[in-house]
């Protein structure tokens, strides 16, 4: 058992490694999703901020343009110059903050002020001019070693004054027209600080998930390992108990067989001298070799009666021992039912009369029985003897036999004796068991009558049923299977209902 537990503890299945990989992947997935959700939040938030800033700039410049044309006159700075100074002051005010940086770029090749410095922005402006699309466009880029989130919002010429002003500075290049994309606002948001914090937060959350997952996994592995060890220990203990139980059962069976064989041997050895004792005591009691004093004759008769009784007890013990040892065999022959029942009734009639017990035996069905005649007679003898012995004076014992509808043969013996309590019914069918009662103590016996009758009945493939009510009597029914019943050709196969004298007992 110790070696088994050690082997279990050394076992390292593949599932813990897979579980660690799954927890790690889950933590990495949480970190990845958290990081990109932060990026998505940043993009959405900053995009809305940029649009708001552009609307304010356009509204401010538009208002200035209206005022310039109506109040300031043409000597006032043009809106583009005003816009450039406003953007410069806006960027200057926010230069030390991770805030918006606004610029205005012209379409490459037709610009008046500044042109895009990077190819991607230049291409975006050319495409907007070609398609005349004013939809804002955002993207990430790295410029000067800094990561930026840039939004390009094309600007459309909506006022004639703006178009005329720009056309004066084109110097031979194609002129502008109303509703054309003349340039774009470019808004950058420095993102290095945010991205660093986002990565840190995502890594921290992923690490926390990893720690929690590993803690849960470790606890689960420890618990599972504990359960496996307990299960292995329980299995080993169960196997050990099973082996012990099997060994104990085998030892008990061996001891029981040895006991049965010993009893069978001793019973056989005791019968030989008992036969001699019984024979010689009978010779002495009858005075076959000459007269003897009457007193000695009485002694000889007592010796003969006691020896006969002891021989009967030994015979019962021998039968029980043979049955336990599996050495009890049947010598089957065919005999009439009367040949089995009548001898026992005649033998016990005198004993019943001596005890003032009425013995009734209804007519037996005229059928043949296939079985061991000696053992079947012993069954009837034991049951009748028990019924008479435990029926008080003035009582009645009745025997009835019948062929049932299924062809089986039933032999019922009922008495009006002391009866047996329901709790004791199983006990009286076990060898050497006797229930305590005043009447039992008045009679000799070993408690083998009923158990032996049951064993011999079952040896014939039959059953023995016991019914009893304390103070009213007992009924024992022996049933032999239909295969052992042979109807005579000149006799009915079933007795008349009146033959069941036991029913009235």
N, C-alpha and C positions, 0 to 999 in steps of 0.2 A: 504494500500500500504506500509506503514512504517513497519507493522508487517511482511509483506512478505519479505521485504529487510532484516530485522533482522534475519528471519529464514534462508535466503539464506547465510548470512554471518556466521551463526553458523554451517552450514553444513561442514562436514569434510569427503569427499569421500575417498576411499581406494587408488585411483591412486597416490596421492602424496607420500604415504609411499612406494608403489611399485617403483615409480620413484627414490626415494632416494636410495632404495636398488639396483636398476639397476646402478645408478651412482657410488655407492660404489663398486659394483662388477666390473664395468668397470675400476675404478681406481686401484683396487686390481689386476685385470688382466693385466693392463699396467705395474704395478710394478713387477708382477711375470715374465712377458715376458721380461722386461728390465733386470731383474736380471739374468735370464737364458741365455739371449743373451750375457750378459757380461761374464758369465761362459764359454759359448761356444767360445767366442772370446779369452778368457784367455787360454783355453785348446789348441785351434788351434795354437795360437801364441807361447806358451811355448813348444808345441810339435815340432814345426819347429825349435825353438832355440835349443832344445835338440838334434835333429837329426844333426843339423849343428855342435854342439859341439862334438858329437860322431864321426862324420866324420873327424873332425880336430884331435881328439885324436888318432883315428885309423891310420890316415895318419902319424902323428908324431911318433907314436910307430913303425909303419911299416918302416918308414925311418930309425929310430934308429936301428931297428933290422938288416936292410941291412948294415948299417955302422958298427955295432958291428961285424958282421960276416966277413966283408971285410977289416976292418981297425983296429978296437980296439982289437980284439982278445977275447979269452974266459975269460980273467981276468976282462973284463968290466962288469958292473952290467947287470944282465939278463933283458930282456925287461919288465918282470912283475914288477921287482923292480923299474926299470926306470919309468914304468907307475904309480906305487903306489906313488913314490915321486912326479911325475908331478901332479897327482890328488890332493895330499896333499897340494902342493903349490898353486894350482888353488883354492882349497876350502879356504885356508888361506887368499888368496888375496881378496876373495869375502865374507868373513865371516860376515862383517857388512852390507852387502847389501842383499835385497830380490832377490838374483840371484840364479843361478844354484848351486847345491851341487852334485858333481859327486863322485860315489864310484864304486868299482868293487868287485863283490861277486861271490864265486864259487858255483858249484852245491852242495847242502847239501849231506854230506857223502863222497864226493870226492874232497872237496875244499882243496886248498893249503894254501891260505891266510885266508880271513875272510868268514864266512858263514852268511846267512841271520839271522837277529835277530827276525823277525816277521814271523808268520806262513803263511800269505798270500803271501809274497815275496818268501818264501821257496817253497811253493807249485807251484808258477809260474815258478821258475827255474827248478823244477823237471819235470813239464809238458813240458817245452821247450826242456829239455834233452831227454825226452821220445819221443817227436814228431819230434825232430831235426828241430824245427821251429825257424827262426831268426827274425820273425816279432816283432817289438816293441809293448809293452803293457803298457797302462797308466791307472791309477786309483787314486782315492782320498783316503787318510787315515789320521788318527790322531795318532801321535806318540809323546810321551812325552808332551802331552798337546798342541801340535802344529799341525795345519792342513797343510798337504802337498799334492802337486800334483806330484805323482811319475810316472816315466816311467822306465820300465825294458826293456832293449835292449839286447837280448841274443848275446853272442860272440862265433863265430865258429872258430875252429882251422884250419887255412889255410896254416900254415908253419910247416915243419917237425921239425925244430929246437924248435918250441914252444911245440910241442907234446912230443919230447924227454925230454925237460927240465922238463915239468910237470910230466912225468912218473917217473923221478928220485926221485920225492918227494911224491909219492903215498903210499909208505911203505906197499906194499901188496894189495893195493886196485886195482880194475879193471883198466887196462891201458886205455889211451886215444888214439884215432885214428884221422886221418885227417877228417875234415868236421864234427866233432862232436861239440855239444854245450858244452863248457868247463866252462862257467860262464856267467855273464851278467854285463853290465854297469847299475847301478842304479842311476838315476838322480832325485833329489828332488827339488821342487820349493816351498819355504815357501809361503803360500797363505792367512794367517790370515789378513794381511793388505789389500790385494786386496779384499778379501771377505767382509771385513768391509766397505770399500769404495763402493763396488758394492751394498751392502744392503742399504747403506746411499743414494746413487744416485737413486736406484730404489724406495726407500721410498719417496725421495724428488719428483721424477717425478710422482709417484702415488698420492702424496699429492697435487701436482699442478693440476693434472687432476681432482682430487676430488674437489678442490676449484673452478676450472673453471666450472666443471659440476654442482656443487651446485649453483654457481652464475647464470649459464644459467637456471637451474631448478627453482631457486627462482624468477628470472625475468619472466620466463614463467608462473609460478604459479601466480605471482602478476598480470601479463597481463591478464591471463585467468580469474582470480578472478575479475579483473576490467571489462572484457568483460561480464562475467556472471552477475555481478551486473548491468551493463548497459543493458544487454539483459533482465534481470528480470525487471528492471525499465521500459524499453521500452515496455515489455509485459504488465506490470501493467498499464502503461499509455495508451497502445493500448486498453486493456480491459476496462479501464475507459472511453476512448473516444468512444469505441463501445457501452458501456452501456449508455453513454450520448447521442450518436447518436440514439440509439434505443428508449431511453426515449423521445428525441426530436421528432423522427418520430411518436411515439405513441401519443405524445401530439399534433403534427400537424394533425395526422389522426383523433384524437378525436375532435380537434377544427374544422377540415374540416367537419366531420360528424355533429357536433353541428351546424356549419354554414348552411350546407345543410338542416338539419332538420328544423332549424329556418326559412330559406328561403321558404322551402316547406310549413311550417305552416303559415307563414305570407302571402305567395301567396294564399294559400287556404282561409285564413281569408279575404284577400282583394277582392277576386273574388265575394264573397257573396254581399257586398254592391255595388260593381261595376255592378253586374247584375241588381240590383235594380235601380241604376242610369241610366243605359242604357235603361232599360225597360220603366221607367217613362219619360225619355227625349224623347224616341221615341213616346210615347203616346201623349206628349205635342206637339212635332213637327208635328205629323199627325192630331192634333186637334180632337182626337177621342171623347172627352167629350165636344166638343163645340169649336167654332172659337176663335182664340187668335190673338193679333196684329202680323203683319208680322215681326216686329223687334224681338219680343219674340220667334217667330217660328225659326228665324235664330239662336238665342242664343241656343235654344233647340237642333237644328241640330248640332251645334258646340259641345255642351255637349255630344251628342250621338256619334259623330265621335271620339272625344277625349277619351271618355270612352271605345269605341270599340278598339281603338288603345292601350290604357292602358291595357285592358283585354288581348289583344294578347301578349303584352310584359310580363305581369304577367304569362300568360300561358307558355311562353317560359322559364321564370325563374323557374317556378314550375317543368317543365320537366327536366331542367338541374340539379336542386337541387335534384330531385328524382333519377336521374342517378348517381350523386355523392354519394348519401346516399345508393345506391344499392336497391332502392325501385321502380325503373321503371320496369314495367312488360308489357309483350305483351299479347294481346288478339287475338290469331290467328284465321283467317277465310280465306276462299277461295273466291277470287274476280277476275274479269277480269282486265287485265292491263289497259284497257280503263277506267274502273270505278275508277281507282286510278289517272290517269294522266289527263283525260278530265276535271274534275271539277276545277282543279287548273288553267288549261289553260283558261277556260271560265271565271273564277273569275278575273283573272289578265289581260284579253284582254283589258278591258276598261282602266286600269291604263297604259298599254303599249301605247294604242292609244293616251291617254292624254299627254304622254311624247314624242310623235312622234317616238316611237320605234316599229319596225316591229317585230311581234311575229309569228314565224313559228313553227308548230308542225307536224311532219311527221306521217303517219298512224302507230299506235302501233301494234306490233305482237298480233295476236289473241290467247293469252295464259292466263292461270289462275295463280294467285300468291297466295301463302300461307303466310299470315302475318297479322300484325295489320294494317287494312286498314286506320284507322284514322292517325296513325303515318306515314305510307308511303305517304299518301296525304300531310301530314305536311312537309315531306322531299322535295317533289316536289314543294310545295307551297313556302317554304323558298328559295330554289335554284332559282326558276323562279323570285320571288320577288327581290332577291338580284341582279340578272342579269339585270332586268329591271331598278332597282333603280340606278345602276352604269353605265348604258349605255347612252351616251349623245343623244340628239335628232338626228334623221336620222340614228341611229344605228339599229342593228338587234340582236334578241335573237332567238335561234333555239333549239328545243327539238327533240331528236330522240331516239328510243328504239330498241333493237335487242336481239335475243337469240343467244349466242355465240356457238362455236363448242363444248365446254365442257358442254353445257346445262345451263350455267349461264345466267342471264338476266342483260343487261347493259342499263342504262338510262343516256344519256348524254345531258347536257345543256351547250350551248356555246353562248357567246355574243361578241360583238365588242366594249366593254366598255373600261375603262381606264386601266384595267389590274392591276396586282399585281407584285411587284418586287420579285425576287427569295428569298431575305433575309426575306421577310415578309410572305411567304407562310405558315410557321409553326405558326406564330402569329395569323393569321386570323382564324385558326382552334381552337384557345383557347378561352374559354368563356370570354366575356366582353372586348375582344381585338379589337381595331380599328386602322388601319393605318392612318397616317395623310395625307390628300390630300384636295385640294380645293373642289373636288366633294363630298368627304365624309362629309365635314362640311356643305354642302348644304342640306344634308338629315338627317332626324332623324333616330335613331336606337341605339340598345344596343350592337351590335356585337354578337348576339346569333344565327343568322340565320345559318351560316355555321357550327359552333360547334354543334348546336342541330341536324342539318341534319346528321353530322358525327356520333354523339352518337346514333341516332335512326337507322342509317344504320348498324352500328356495332352490335347493339342489335339484329338485324335480321341475324347476321352472315355474313354480307356483308362488302364491303370496299368503301371508298370514296376517289377518286384521284383528285387532283387539279393541273391543268396546267395553266400557265398564262404568258403573255408577256406584259410588260408595254406599253401602247399606242396602242395595237392591240386587246386585249381581253383576256377572261378567259374561260376555259373549265372545267366543273366539271362532273365527271363520277361516277355514283353510280352503283355498281355491286352487285346483289343478288345471292347467291349460287344456284346451280342447284337443290338442295333439296327443294327449295321454288318455283320452276317453274313447273307448270302442263300444258302440252299441251292439247288443246281441241282435241277431237277425230275427229272433222270435219274441223280442221284448221292445216296448216303447223306449225312446231315448230320454224321456223326461218323466219324473215322478209326478204323481198327482199332488195338487196343492195341500191336501190333507196330510201328506207325508211329512210336512215341515212341522214337526212337533215342537221344534225349538222356538218357533215364532211365538208360541204361547208362553214360553218360559219367562 
